[in-house]
Amino acid sequence: MRPVTRIQAAAIASGMPPMEDAAGETWMMTYLDMMTLLLVVTMAMLALAGKGHERTRHGSEFSGPPVFTMKGLTSVEVPGALLLVPVVEPEPVVAEPVAVIEPEPPKPTTQDLLNELPLDQLGNDIEVVTNESSVSFRISSEILFPSGQSDLNLGGLAVLHKLIPVLDSVPHKLVVAGHTDTQDIRSTRFPSNWELSSARAGSVVRYLQANGIQPGRLAAIGYADTRPLADNATPEGRARNRRVELILER
């Protein structure tokens, strides 16, 4: 005996004669499949229309319609995914090059200057005087000049001749300074001790230049009686004050 379908059971319950259902309930399954397919197509069209509207609003162009897949339509974002902050890797810090300041070479001392000079041939007529910044060669005016004059005598030329190799061995600047005592000199050539001291310094500079010392190194200056070494009240003190000094500046 064939089983009764739901349609036949409904007819029997209503007092109507049962009807044969040749196809059974298979049409219902086909109908449900059709509705499901229409629903999927409708959702795809709605999604396509929405994306097209969004692209038109922002003025962007695209070459063709987007491709949809069931995986893309049914995918679900992980809860809280929109709140995740992307991790940005820090850029490596490049250390700026540090300038290396080289220490300045030490300045030569007076002793270094003395070590450069061949002083063994100077003799007793030249006094070597040193201080923090220079080396001086002190010569009495009594040896270099006649009294009250600025022209070098033969003894002065001989003494200066000994200084030439010493002065020529170094490139330092050389200042020739003339000094007098406090005794006034009044002559047509030298109205005062200023002119006399300057003229004596000039005579020594001319001799040095004539014997090979470069003129760019030389300078002449007269101090008259303003820088005494001893007391001008005594003959010995005045004799000591009358001098010429050749000063090598390091």
Secondary structure, DSSP 8 states (H G I E B T S, - for coil): -----HHHHHHHHTT------TTTTHHHHHHHHHHHHHHHHHHHHHHHHHHHHHHHHTT---SS-----HHHHH----TTGGG--------------------------HHHHHHHS--TTS-SSSEEEE-SSEEEEEEEHHHHS-TT--S--HHHHHHHHHHHHHHHTS--EEEEEEE--S-----SS-SSHHHHHHHHHHHHHHHHHHTT--GGGEEEEE-TTSS-SS-TTSHHHHHHHSEEEEEEE-
